[in-house]
Amino acid sequence: MQLRQSAATYPCRLMKRPAQLTDRFGRHINYLRLSVTDRCNLRCFYCVANKPIQRHKRHEVLSLEELERLANAFIQLGITKIRVTGGEPLVRRGVTGLIENLGRSSQLNELTLTTNGTQLCKYAQQLREAGVDRLNVSLDTLSRKRFKSRTGGNLDQALQGLEKARQCNYKRIKINALINASDNDDEVVQLIDFATANGFDITFIEEMPLTGSLHDPSEDQRFVSSQDIRSLLPISYRLIPTQISTGGPARYYQLADSNTASLIGFISARTEHFCHNCNRVRLTATGKMVPCLGHAHEVDLRHTIRNHPNDQSALFEIIRSGVYRKPWGHNFNQPGYVTETQLRPMSTTGG
């Protein structure tokens, strides 16, 4: 496979394939994002294109037992952190049983979950007891009208879920907010105030062009960078860099002259990319391992576990091989990248 960039371009060297999950650039992969469903009870415009959603058929989606088997294989190969994602993971029937089983693993350092918050009133306590340490809750606006427009859902349901989770003593709860120009960019300070008042962290995420549709100029028009967001903050909201890391791509700050312990993070995939130290892969609900969001390359693990259910060594080898071929990084800012990634929209990949 030909690299898009020469290895000599970077301060790393090609390596022989190791036994554990290390790619050819020497990056150690210890973080798995595990999608349990492609279905969601909301329809956020940046996750799905403005067109009918093509859902996977039931037989294409892994059973909970198959998901658990694959997750355990990754754990045996050195994965120490798993984030359960969707779609909306909590709309899948029986998913809390899977999470509880994963939570029993002594080899996992952290089990986390990403959700839109609308199901947390029902599941927050159960998830905490199952071993989930941290929650990421997507919340882009505190306006009921905007929330309805952006997601098709009910803001109060999400806020009530957040409050329920706050009462369940999670180690940390983080709000993920995607800011768009001429839409919710006037709410940055309000979102920070909401997070800090409730003891939540907040991370602002640059929009990535992963709707699965041909390039739409409006994506560029609504794009707001991390630097743009920082420039929207008044002087009184001075940010101090921290060395805190949660094992993901966010860079965290704290407010100067503030008593809050809340972290303010930025995930800058397009303007300050972090490909050089990427430590994660994704597994879709259909059993495809996705080494990099910015490339169409994926590895079919479903075929292996369904056709060779008793061959653990074959499963280990295909995982190792797929991780080893992980690309150096994405091409979000290069012309023509959409033609490669449009086949796999974010709604089917998982967050």
DAVEN-V603142 format. One record per helix or strand. SS is the DSSP state (h for helix, s for strand). FROM is the first residue (numbers start at 1). TO is the last residue. If there is no record, write none. Layout:
<<SS	FROM	TO> <SS	FROM	TO>>
This chain:
<<h	7	9> <s	22	22> <s	28	28> <s	31	35> <h	58	60> <h	64	76> <s	81	85> <h	89	91> <h	95	103> <s	110	115> <h	120	130> <s	134	138> <h	144	151> <h	155	166> <s	172	177> <s	180	180> <h	188	197> <s	201	205> <h	217	222> <s	223	223> <h	226	231> <s	239	241> <s	251	255> <s	264	267> <h	275	277> <s	280	283> <s	288	290> <s	299	300> <h	302	307> <h	312	324> <h	338	341> <h	346	349>>
